[in-house]
Amino acid sequence: MKKIQDKVRDFCKDYNLESPPEHRVLDLLSELGEVAKEVLKMSDYGRKPIEFGKEIESELGDTLFSLITLANQFDVNLEDALEIALAKYQKRLQKGSAGSECD
């Protein structure tokens, strides 16, 4: 994951895509909204079972890019952050649910 974060960091630097964290958060939410829109379109807005659409791949890539830029902004190692999250969910599941009610 560090190699990917470094690649995105270098890309942003090379193309002068630096921006404040507030903008990164808004961009991440916007991209996640586009993922949601693609899921709705793949299910014909809930009228049929979801059928895979190739467009979701691009939208998920945009979302991942935005998440990585935000993590880089705060110097967060995403691999470490994922390990923390997995440990948290494992602990919750051992208590009966993945939800935060088990904290």
C-alpha contacts under 8 A as a table, 3 or more apart, distances in Angstrom:
res1	aa1	res2	aa2	distance
1	M	4	I	5.11
1	M	5	Q	6.22
1	M	78	L	6.79
1	M	79	E	5.88
2	K	5	Q	5.01
2	K	6	D	6.04
2	K	77	N	6.96
2	K	78	L	7.60
2	K	79	E	7.35
3	K	6	D	5.05
3	K	7	K	6.06
4	I	7	K	4.97
4	I	8	V	6.25
5	Q	8	V	5.20
5	Q	9	R	6.06
5	Q	68	I	6.18
5	Q	69	T	7.82
5	Q	72	N	6.89
6	D	9	R	4.94
6	D	10	D	6.06
7	K	10	D	5.21
7	K	11	F	6.10
8	V	11	F	4.94
8	V	12	C	6.12
8	V	65	F	7.31
8	V	68	I	7.15
8	V	69	T	6.92
9	R	12	C	5.28
9	R	13	K	6.22
9	R	69	T	7.01
9	R	72	N	6.84
10	D	13	K	5.02
10	D	14	D	5.94
11	F	14	D	5.10
11	F	15	Y	6.15
12	C	15	Y	5.30
12	C	16	N	5.70
12	C	17	L	4.60
12	C	18	E	6.15
13	K	16	N	5.05
13	K	17	L	6.29
13	K	18	E	6.73
14	D	17	L	7.85
19	S	23	H	6.39
19	S	24	R	6.96
20	P	23	H	5.54
20	P	24	R	6.57
20	P	73	Q	7.87
21	P	24	R	4.82
21	P	25	V	6.18
21	P	70	L	6.36
21	P	73	Q	6.42
21	P	74	F	7.99
22	E	25	V	5.26
22	E	26	L	6.41
23	H	26	L	5.13
23	H	27	D	6.05
24	R	27	D	5.01
24	R	28	L	6.08
24	R	66	S	6.59
24	R	67	L	7.94
24	R	69	T	6.97
24	R	70	L	5.59
25	V	28	L	5.06
25	V	29	L	6.26
25	V	66	S	7.97
25	V	70	L	6.84
26	L	29	L	5.16
26	L	30	S	6.09
27	D	30	S	5.00
27	D	31	E	6.15
27	D	66	S	6.49
28	L	31	E	5.17
28	L	32	L	6.17
28	L	63	T	5.95
28	L	66	S	5.05
28	L	67	L	6.11
29	L	32	L	5.01
29	L	33	G	6.14
30	S	33	G	5.04
30	S	34	E	6.47
31	E	34	E	5.00
31	E	35	V	6.47
31	E	59	E	6.73
31	E	60	L	7.93
31	E	62	D	6.27
31	E	63	T	5.09
31	E	66	S	7.58
32	L	35	V	4.98
32	L	36	A	6.33
32	L	59	E	7.81
32	L	60	L	7.81
32	L	63	T	5.92
33	G	36	A	4.99
33	G	37	K	6.20
34	E	37	K	4.94
34	E	38	E	6.28
34	E	59	E	6.39
35	V	38	E	5.17
35	V	39	V	6.34
35	V	56	I	6.35
35	V	59	E	5.49
35	V	60	L	6.40
35	V	63	T	7.88
36	A	39	V	5.09
36	A	40	L	6.25
37	K	40	L	5.06
37	K	41	K	6.19
38	E	41	K	4.97
38	E	42	M	6.05
38	E	53	G	7.81
38	E	55	E	7.07
38	E	56	I	5.95
38	E	59	E	7.97
39	V	42	M	5.02
39	V	43	S	6.39
39	V	50	I	7.38
39	V	56	I	7.47
40	L	43	S	5.26
40	L	44	D	6.02
40	L	45	Y	4.51
40	L	46	G	6.54
41	K	44	D	4.81
41	K	45	Y	5.64
42	M	45	Y	7.43
42	M	50	I	5.19
42	M	51	E	5.34
42	M	52	F	6.36
42	M	53	G	6.16
43	S	46	G	5.02
43	S	47	R	6.20
43	S	48	K	5.17
43	S	49	P	5.44
43	S	50	I	4.22
43	S	51	E	6.42
44	D	47	R	5.37
44	D	48	K	6.07
44	D	50	I	7.80
45	Y	48	K	7.74
46	G	49	P	7.25
52	F	56	I	7.93
53	G	56	I	6.05
54	K	57	E	5.77
54	K	58	S	7.63
55	E	58	S	5.52
55	E	59	E	6.56
56	I	59	E	5.05
56	I	60	L	5.98
57	E	60	L	5.22
57	E	61	G	6.16
58	S	61	G	4.99
58	S	62	D	6.23
59	E	62	D	5.03
59	E	63	T	6.21
60	L	63	T	4.98
60	L	64	L	6.09
61	G	64	L	5.06
61	G	65	F	6.09
62	D	65	F	5.08
62	D	66	S	6.21
63	T	66	S	5.10
63	T	67	L	6.15
64	L	67	L	5.02
64	L	68	I	6.09
65	F	68	I	5.17
65	F	69	T	6.22
66	S	69	T	5.16
66	S	70	L	6.29
67	L	70	L	5.15
67	L	71	A	6.20
68	I	71	A	5.00
68	I	72	N	6.02
68	I	78	L	7.76
69	T	72	N	5.03
69	T	73	Q	6.10
70	L	73	Q	4.99
70	L	74	F	6.60
71	A	74	F	5.33
71	A	75	D	5.93
71	A	76	V	4.93
71	A	77	N	7.05
71	A	78	L	6.86
72	N	75	D	4.67
72	N	76	V	5.99
72	N	77	N	7.72
73	Q	76	V	7.75
76	V	80	D	7.98
76	V	81	A	7.31
77	N	80	D	5.42
77	N	81	A	6.28
78	L	81	A	4.80
78	L	82	L	5.97
79	E	82	L	5.12
79	E	83	E	6.31
80	D	83	E	5.12
80	D	84	I	6.34
81	A	84	I	5.15
81	A	85	A	6.29
82	L	85	A	4.98
82	L	86	L	6.08
83	E	86	L	5.12
83	E	87	A	6.17
84	I	87	A	5.24
84	I	88	K	6.21
85	A	88	K	5.02
85	A	89	Y	6.20
86	L	89	Y	5.14
86	L	90	Q	6.03
87	A	90	Q	5.07
87	A	91	K	6.18
88	K	91	K	5.23
88	K	92	R	6.29
89	Y	92	R	4.98
89	Y	93	L	5.99
89	Y	98	A	5.61
90	Q	93	L	5.10
90	Q	94	Q	6.21
90	Q	98	A	7.68
91	K	94	Q	5.22
91	K	95	K	6.63
92	R	95	K	5.09
92	R	96	G	6.51
92	R	97	S	5.66
92	R	98	A	5.19
92	R	99	G	6.93
92	R	100	S	7.41
92	R	102	C	5.33
92	R	103	D	6.60
93	L	96	G	4.89
93	L	97	S	4.65
93	L	98	A	5.05
94	Q	97	S	7.39
95	K	102	C	6.28
96	G	102	C	7.45
97	S	101	E	7.88
97	S	102	C	6.55
98	A	102	C	7.38
99	G	102	C	6.21
100	S	103	D	5.41
